[in-house]
Amino acid sequence: MIGSSATDALRFIGSGGANRAMEAELKRLVPRALPGFRLAKPLRADEQTLIYPFSADLAWASVHYLRTSSRVLWDIYQLQALRLDPLYASVRALVESDARPWLEDGATISVDARNVADFPASPLQLRGTIKNAVIEGAAARGVRLTLDQDEPRLPLVLRGLGGDLTLSIDLAGRSMHARGYRLHVSDAPLKETLAAQMLMLSRWDARTEALVDPMCGAGTIVIEAAAMADGAPTWTADRSPTIDDIEPFRSTPHKALEVLFPGPKAPIVGNDIDEGCIRAAEGNLARAALNPKVTFHRGDFADLDLGAIADEASSRGGLILTNPPYGERLEPDASGKLEALYRSFARWCENQRGNWRVGMLNAHPSFDEIVGWKPRMRKPMSNGPLRAYFSIYDR
């Protein structure tokens, strides 16, 4: 058991390159969700992982309001073992001596294993070893735990980290992109967490700037924009995260979930040429139960007059934020047609009156060359299996 120990830390995991957006969103949310709370400086474990000292209040606020993170984990054990038998012995001994209230009699657990390719055993063997060690260690304390891999109260996650292993509790119980509002999807859907990261990196000001997605698909970017402007709770009413049903969070007093900010003062507009996409977007917006300032239009983006939208907001412009087709995720198409779309989009942006900047997630390697733009900011960002880039352009 040498080197293995109990720990207390909150681990925030996003998609590749999410650190900056996650940290910025936490700095924005915490003063509203937890007045008087002092947010510590995080440890940046890698480009997609932030680690904060454990706080039940911070964990609760993050799971219920944070939109840029894919996972919020409570790290409970740091493990150093090279074989299954020592790993079992370490975990069982740690659980047996663990007096923290997460070990509740009658609770169900599941075990997932991730990033464990370097360990000399299969993920299935690791899951079985951790499951047995936790259940038997708890039994030695007089605490009865049982396995429920599908709907556990305590979803445990074993992760390989720099040659060691960390055992954590997944405080949301699912990927945090699955908010509950997106029942309707379009081709090549964008994850909600990625849309939220794009918004944070764009530094969009909902008080003064209109926001337009001219190729909105099922509406993810504009719905996330409205939710972030409101500071709305992450989950729809019918989805309850793990943290609501385990200690010490269940018995910690928290104020009722409510919106944290006044909401957008400028318009939020989604447009798509496909009628099915607009129907999907409107259905998703209704399920999200968000601010009525969001509107959807069906048609060619070339017919959108951003100057008129800015006039409605009494603003000088705003943010064009979109995730255009790249080619890889859509039906095979002639490259010339995709390049024509990009050039048409660039001309439309350049011809708008007012002060508009463009934020775009794109995996096409030649976009800048095709349209003749140079980004002010360019950041790698994973979009599923695709290595994409998020770029900001000053039009």
C-alpha positions as CSV (number, residue, x, y, z in Angstrom):
1,M,0.0,0.0,0.0
2,I,3.1,2.3,-0.1
3,G,2.2,5.5,-1.9
4,S,-1.6,5.0,-1.9
5,S,-3.6,7.5,0.1
6,A,-7.0,9.2,0.6
7,T,-7.3,12.6,-1.0
8,D,-9.9,15.4,-1.4
9,A,-9.9,17.3,-4.6
10,L,-12.3,18.5,-7.3
11,R,-11.3,17.6,-10.8
12,F,-12.8,19.4,-13.7
13,I,-12.4,17.7,-17.1
14,G,-13.3,19.2,-20.5
15,S,-12.6,18.5,-24.1
16,G,-9.1,19.2,-25.4
17,G,-8.0,22.7,-24.7
18,A,-10.9,23.5,-22.3
19,N,-8.8,24.8,-19.3
20,R,-9.0,28.5,-20.1
21,A,-12.8,28.4,-20.7
22,M,-13.5,26.4,-17.6
23,E,-11.5,28.6,-15.3
24,A,-13.0,31.8,-16.8
25,E,-16.5,30.4,-16.3
26,L,-15.9,29.4,-12.7
27,K,-14.6,32.9,-12.0
28,R,-17.8,34.3,-13.5
29,L,-20.2,32.0,-11.7
30,V,-18.9,31.5,-8.2
31,P,-19.4,35.1,-6.9
32,R,-23.1,34.8,-7.9
33,A,-23.7,31.2,-6.9
34,L,-21.6,31.3,-3.7
35,P,-21.4,34.9,-2.4
36,G,-18.3,35.4,-0.3
37,F,-16.6,32.2,-1.4
38,R,-12.9,32.5,-2.2
39,L,-12.0,30.5,-5.3
40,A,-8.5,29.1,-5.1
41,K,-6.1,29.1,-8.0
42,P,-6.4,25.7,-9.7
43,L,-3.7,23.2,-10.6
44,R,-3.6,22.7,-14.4
45,A,-3.0,19.0,-14.7
46,D,-3.1,19.2,-18.5
47,E,-4.8,21.3,-21.2
48,Q,-8.2,19.9,-20.3
49,T,-8.1,19.3,-16.6
50,L,-8.3,21.7,-13.6
51,I,-7.9,20.6,-10.0
52,Y,-9.3,22.6,-7.1
53,P,-9.2,22.0,-3.3
54,F,-12.3,20.1,-2.3
55,S,-15.3,22.2,-1.3
56,A,-18.8,20.8,-1.0
57,D,-20.2,24.2,-1.9
58,L,-18.0,24.6,-5.0
59,A,-18.8,21.1,-6.1
60,W,-22.6,21.8,-5.8
61,A,-22.4,25.1,-7.6
62,S,-20.2,23.6,-10.4
63,V,-22.4,20.6,-11.1
64,H,-25.6,22.7,-11.1
65,Y,-24.3,25.7,-13.1
66,L,-21.0,25.1,-15.0
67,R,-21.5,24.6,-18.7
68,T,-18.0,24.3,-20.1
69,S,-16.9,21.2,-18.2
70,S,-17.6,17.6,-19.4
71,R,-17.1,16.0,-15.9
72,V,-16.8,17.2,-12.3
73,L,-15.1,14.5,-10.2
74,W,-14.5,14.2,-6.5
75,D,-11.0,12.6,-6.2
76,I,-11.1,10.3,-3.2
77,Y,-8.0,8.0,-3.5
78,Q,-4.6,8.3,-5.1
79,L,-3.3,4.8,-5.9
80,Q,0.1,3.5,-6.8
81,A,0.1,-0.2,-7.7
82,L,1.6,-2.2,-10.5
83,R,-0.6,-5.3,-10.2
84,L,-4.2,-6.2,-9.4
85,D,-3.5,-7.8,-6.0
86,P,-1.7,-4.8,-4.5
87,L,-4.4,-2.5,-6.0
88,Y,-7.1,-4.5,-4.4
89,A,-5.3,-4.4,-1.0
90,S,-4.8,-0.6,-1.2
91,V,-8.3,0.2,-2.1
92,R,-9.9,-2.1,0.4
93,A,-7.7,-0.7,3.2
94,L,-8.4,2.9,2.3
95,V,-12.2,2.2,2.2
96,E,-12.1,0.4,5.5
97,S,-10.5,3.4,7.2
98,D,-12.5,6.1,5.4
99,A,-14.9,7.9,7.7
100,R,-16.2,10.4,5.1
101,P,-20.0,10.4,4.7
102,W,-20.0,9.3,1.0
103,L,-20.0,5.7,2.3
104,E,-23.7,5.2,3.0
105,D,-25.3,1.9,4.0
106,G,-27.5,0.6,1.2
107,A,-25.9,2.6,-1.6
108,T,-25.3,1.2,-5.1
109,I,-22.1,1.7,-7.0
110,S,-20.8,1.4,-10.5
111,V,-17.2,1.4,-11.6
112,D,-15.8,2.8,-14.9
113,A,-12.1,2.6,-15.9
114,R,-10.6,5.2,-18.3
115,N,-7.1,6.0,-19.6
116,V,-5.8,2.8,-18.1
117,A,-4.0,1.3,-21.2
118,D,-0.6,1.4,-19.4
119,F,-1.8,-0.8,-16.5
120,P,-1.0,-4.5,-17.0
121,A,-4.6,-5.6,-16.9
122,S,-7.7,-5.1,-18.9
123,P,-10.3,-2.4,-18.0
124,L,-12.7,-5.2,-17.2
125,Q,-10.3,-6.7,-14.7
126,L,-9.6,-3.3,-13.2
127,R,-13.3,-2.6,-12.8
128,G,-13.9,-5.9,-11.1
129,T,-10.9,-5.4,-8.7
130,I,-12.1,-1.9,-7.7
131,K,-15.7,-3.1,-7.3
132,N,-14.7,-6.0,-5.0
133,A,-12.3,-3.8,-3.0
134,V,-14.8,-1.0,-2.4
135,I,-17.7,-3.4,-1.5
136,E,-15.6,-5.5,0.8
137,G,-13.8,-2.6,2.4
138,A,-17.1,-1.0,3.2
139,A,-18.5,-4.3,4.6
140,A,-15.6,-4.3,7.0
141,R,-17.0,-0.9,8.3
142,G,-20.5,-2.4,8.5
143,V,-21.6,-0.5,5.4
144,R,-23.5,-2.5,2.8
145,L,-22.8,-1.6,-0.9
146,T,-24.1,-3.4,-4.0
147,L,-23.3,-3.1,-7.7
148,D,-25.6,-1.4,-10.1
149,Q,-23.7,-0.6,-13.2
150,D,-26.7,1.1,-14.9
151,E,-28.2,3.4,-12.3
152,P,-25.9,3.7,-9.4
153,R,-26.1,6.2,-6.6
154,L,-22.3,6.3,-6.5
155,P,-20.7,6.2,-10.0
156,L,-16.9,5.6,-9.4
157,V,-14.3,6.4,-12.0
158,L,-10.8,4.9,-12.1
159,R,-8.4,7.0,-14.2
160,G,-4.8,6.5,-15.2
161,L,-2.9,9.7,-14.5
162,G,0.8,9.9,-15.1
163,G,1.6,6.3,-14.2
164,D,-0.6,6.4,-11.1
165,L,-4.4,5.8,-10.7
166,T,-7.0,8.0,-9.2
167,L,-10.4,6.8,-7.9
168,S,-13.1,9.4,-8.1
169,I,-16.9,9.9,-7.7
170,D,-18.5,11.4,-10.8
171,L,-20.6,14.1,-9.2
172,A,-22.9,14.6,-12.2
173,G,-23.3,10.9,-13.0
174,R,-23.1,11.5,-16.7
175,S,-21.3,13.7,-19.2
176,M,-22.4,17.2,-18.5
177,H,-23.1,17.9,-22.2
178,A,-26.3,15.8,-21.8
179,R,-28.2,18.6,-20.2
180,G,-31.6,17.1,-21.1
181,Y,-33.0,19.7,-23.5
182,R,-31.5,18.4,-26.8
183,L,-34.0,15.7,-27.9
184,H,-33.8,16.8,-31.5
185,V,-30.4,16.8,-33.3
186,S,-29.2,17.8,-36.7
187,D,-26.4,16.3,-38.9
188,A,-22.9,16.8,-37.3
189,P,-24.3,18.0,-33.9
190,L,-22.1,20.2,-31.7
191,K,-21.8,19.2,-28.0
192,E,-23.3,21.7,-25.6
193,T,-20.0,21.9,-23.6
194,L,-18.1,22.9,-26.8
195,A,-20.7,25.6,-27.6
196,A,-20.3,26.9,-24.0
197,Q,-16.5,27.0,-24.4
198,M,-16.8,28.9,-27.7
199,L,-18.9,31.5,-25.9
200,M,-16.5,31.9,-23.0
201,L,-13.5,32.2,-25.4
202,S,-15.4,34.8,-27.5
203,R,-15.9,37.0,-24.4
204,W,-19.4,37.7,-25.6
205,D,-21.2,40.4,-23.6
206,A,-24.9,39.6,-23.5
207,R,-25.7,43.1,-22.1
208,T,-24.5,44.9,-25.2
209,E,-23.8,42.5,-28.0
210,A,-26.2,40.7,-30.3
211,L,-25.3,37.1,-31.1
212,V,-26.0,35.4,-34.4
213,D,-25.4,31.8,-35.5
214,P,-26.1,31.9,-39.3
215,M,-25.8,28.1,-39.6
216,C,-27.3,27.0,-36.3
217,G,-28.4,23.4,-37.0
218,A,-30.4,22.3,-33.9
219,G,-29.6,25.5,-32.1
220,T,-27.0,24.4,-29.6
221,I,-24.9,27.6,-29.7
222,V,-27.8,30.1,-29.3
223,I,-29.5,28.0,-26.6
224,E,-26.2,27.8,-24.7
225,A,-25.8,31.5,-25.2
226,A,-29.2,32.2,-23.7
227,A,-28.5,29.9,-20.8
228,M,-25.1,31.4,-20.0
229,A,-26.6,34.9,-20.2
230,D,-29.2,33.9,-17.6
231,G,-26.8,31.9,-15.5
232,A,-29.4,29.2,-15.8
233,P,-29.1,25.8,-14.0
234,T,-27.3,23.2,-16.2
235,W,-30.0,20.5,-16.1
236,T,-33.6,20.3,-17.2
237,A,-36.1,19.8,-14.4
238,D,-36.3,16.0,-15.1
239,R,-32.6,15.4,-14.7
240,S,-31.1,15.1,-11.3
241,P,-27.3,14.8,-11.0
242,T,-25.6,12.4,-8.6
243,I,-24.5,15.1,-6.2
244,D,-28.1,15.7,-5.1
245,D,-28.4,12.2,-3.7
246,I,-25.1,11.6,-1.8
247,E,-23.4,13.0,1.3
248,P,-22.0,15.4,2.3
249,F,-23.8,17.4,-0.4
250,R,-27.4,16.2,0.3
251,S,-27.4,17.6,3.8
252,T,-25.5,20.8,3.0
253,P,-27.9,23.8,2.9
254,H,-28.1,25.4,-0.5
255,K,-30.3,28.0,-1.9
256,A,-33.0,27.0,-4.4
257,L,-31.8,26.8,-8.0
258,E,-32.4,30.0,-9.8
259,V,-30.9,32.1,-12.6
260,L,-27.8,34.0,-11.5
261,F,-27.8,36.9,-14.0
262,P,-30.3,39.3,-15.5
263,G,-30.2,37.7,-18.9
264,P,-29.4,39.0,-22.4
265,K,-30.4,42.5,-23.3
266,A,-29.4,42.1,-26.9
267,P,-31.0,39.7,-29.4
268,I,-29.9,36.1,-29.8
269,V,-30.6,34.8,-33.3
270,G,-30.3,31.4,-34.9
271,N,-30.6,30.8,-38.7
272,D,-30.5,27.7,-40.8
273,I,-31.6,27.0,-44.4
274,D,-33.0,23.6,-43.4
275,E,-36.6,23.6,-42.1
276,G,-36.0,20.4,-40.2
277,C,-33.1,22.0,-38.3
278,I,-35.2,25.0,-37.3
279,R,-38.0,22.7,-36.1
280,A,-35.4,20.8,-34.0
281,A,-33.9,24.1,-32.7
282,E,-37.3,25.4,-31.6
283,G,-38.2,22.2,-29.9
284,N,-34.9,22.2,-28.0
285,L,-35.3,25.8,-27.0
286,A,-38.8,25.1,-25.6
287,R,-37.5,22.2,-23.6
288,A,-34.7,24.3,-22.2
289,A,-37.3,26.8,-21.0
290,L,-35.0,29.8,-21.6
291,N,-35.2,33.5,-22.3
292,P,-37.7,34.6,-25.0
293,K,-35.1,36.9,-26.6
294,V,-33.9,33.9,-28.7
295,T,-35.4,33.8,-32.1
296,F,-34.9,31.4,-35.1
297,H,-35.2,32.1,-38.8
298,R,-35.3,29.7,-41.7
299,G,-33.5,30.8,-44.8
300,D,-30.1,31.5,-46.5
301,F,-27.8,33.4,-44.2
302,A,-27.1,35.7,-47.0
303,D,-30.5,37.2,-46.5
304,L,-29.9,38.1,-42.8
305,D,-29.4,41.8,-42.2
306,L,-27.2,42.0,-39.1
307,G,-27.4,45.8,-39.1
308,A,-31.1,45.6,-38.5
309,I,-30.5,43.1,-35.7
310,A,-27.9,45.4,-34.1
311,D,-30.4,48.4,-34.5
312,E,-32.9,46.4,-32.5
313,A,-30.4,46.0,-29.7
314,S,-29.3,49.6,-29.9
315,S,-25.8,48.3,-30.3
316,R,-23.0,48.8,-32.8
317,G,-22.7,45.1,-33.6
318,G,-22.0,41.9,-31.9
319,L,-20.8,38.3,-32.3
320,I,-21.2,35.9,-35.2
321,L,-20.6,32.5,-33.7
322,T,-20.9,29.3,-35.7
323,N,-19.8,25.8,-36.4
324,P,-20.0,25.5,-40.2
325,P,-19.8,22.3,-42.2
326,Y,-16.2,21.0,-42.6
327,G,-16.8,18.2,-45.0
328,E,-15.6,15.3,-42.8
329,R,-18.9,14.8,-41.0
330,L,-21.3,15.4,-43.8
331,E,-22.2,13.4,-47.0
332,P,-19.3,13.3,-49.5
333,D,-19.4,16.5,-51.5
334,A,-17.2,18.2,-54.0
335,S,-14.6,20.4,-52.3
336,G,-15.6,23.2,-54.6
337,K,-19.1,23.4,-53.1
338,L,-17.7,23.7,-49.6
339,E,-15.2,26.3,-50.6
340,A,-18.0,28.3,-52.3
341,L,-20.0,28.2,-49.0
342,Y,-17.0,29.5,-47.1
343,R,-16.4,32.4,-49.6
344,S,-20.1,33.3,-49.5
345,F,-20.0,33.3,-45.7
346,A,-16.9,35.5,-45.7
347,R,-18.5,38.0,-48.1
348,W,-21.7,38.2,-46.1
349,C,-19.7,38.9,-42.9
350,E,-17.6,41.6,-44.6
351,N,-20.6,43.3,-46.0
352,Q,-22.5,43.8,-42.7
353,R,-22.6,47.3,-41.3
354,G,-21.6,47.7,-37.7
355,N,-18.9,46.2,-35.6
356,W,-19.1,42.4,-35.8
357,R,-16.5,39.9,-35.0
358,V,-16.6,36.2,-36.0
359,G,-16.0,33.2,-33.8
360,M,-15.8,29.9,-35.5
361,L,-15.1,26.2,-34.7
362,N,-13.7,24.6,-37.9
363,A,-11.7,21.5,-38.7
364,H,-11.1,22.4,-42.4
365,P,-7.3,22.9,-42.7
366,S,-7.6,25.6,-45.5
367,F,-10.4,27.8,-44.3
368,D,-8.2,30.9,-43.7
369,E,-6.5,30.5,-47.0
370,I,-9.8,30.1,-48.8
371,V,-11.4,33.2,-47.4
372,G,-8.3,35.3,-47.0
373,W,-8.8,35.9,-43.3
374,K,-6.2,36.0,-40.5
375,P,-7.4,35.1,-37.0
376,R,-6.8,37.3,-34.0
377,M,-7.0,34.3,-31.8
378,R,-6.6,30.6,-32.7
379,K,-6.9,27.8,-30.2
380,P,-6.9,24.0,-30.7
381,M,-10.2,22.4,-29.7
382,S,-11.3,18.8,-30.1
383,N,-14.7,18.2,-31.7
384,G,-15.3,14.5,-31.1
385,P,-12.6,12.6,-33.0
386,L,-11.8,15.7,-35.1
387,R,-8.9,18.0,-34.3
388,A,-10.5,21.4,-34.9
389,Y,-9.6,25.0,-34.1
390,F,-11.6,27.8,-32.6
391,S,-10.7,31.1,-34.2
392,I,-11.7,34.7,-33.6
393,Y,-11.6,37.1,-36.5
394,D,-12.0,40.9,-36.5
395,R,-14.1,41.6,-39.5
